[in-house]
Amino acid sequence: MERLDKILSSALKISRGDVKKLMKKQSVTVNGTLVKSGEMKIDPDTDEIRLNGSPVVYQKNIYLMMNKPEGVISASNDRSQETVVDLVPEEFRRDGLFPAGRLDADTTGFVLITDDGDFAHRILSPKNHVEKTYHARLAQRLSDGDIERFLSGIELKDGTLCLEARLRVIEDGETPLVEVVIHEGKYHQVKRMFAALGNRVVQLRRIKIGGLSLDGTLAEGECREITREEIRLITGE
């Protein structure tokens, strides 16, 4: 059960204060009965809400793809720094939004923002093997055997053992560009994996979650809703 004003705020993309004003001026009915208070608790799956006779379509959860810029932290709120949720435009705002998986402040690319905790757990749990794909610019060339060491599972400097991962070279050179695919999300994992090999990540960008690639039309800081088909690409279901 959820409050009517919360449902209307989400469905109509307006604040709860605006919902209160709207209910005073316009006709809101629940199962055919006129309602004037947003405090009423209803079941959005079974109760019918209408505004001036037209049905109100309510989406229980929202799933957003954001192209995270550098310098923004992956958090819901912070007193001193701008967060990815701060960048979400008003039309997508709702209570409970959070990033499903964190990127460091200096890491850019695909961040999934949602209010669906169960979904976030499914894609973040290592046992579900949802891949996260990164492009990393390195400070120096790879050494012989680095690709095989990734496949075997890198042991970090503190003794933590990572699951097997894939590493391939995209651009060779003194500061190569590589692609890394992991199935988990340990703290600073990609950077720590290369540090364990005696290398350093200069730039890092996440380009893919599961089978869904970052939309190339999104400018840094922009986001858009993810479709049902794209959600299935992420989970592989």
PyMOL commands that set and color helices and strands:
alter all, ss='L'
color gray80, all
select helices_A, chain A and resi 4-12+16-25+85-87+90-92+117-124+126-128+146-152+189-196+228-235
alter helices_A, ss='H'
color red, helices_A
select strands_A, chain A and resi 2-3+28-30+33-34+41-42+49-51+54-55+63-68+98-99+108-114+132-138+166-171+177-182+201-209+212-213+223-225
alter strands_A, ss='S'
color yellow, strands_A
deselect
rebuild
show_as cartoon
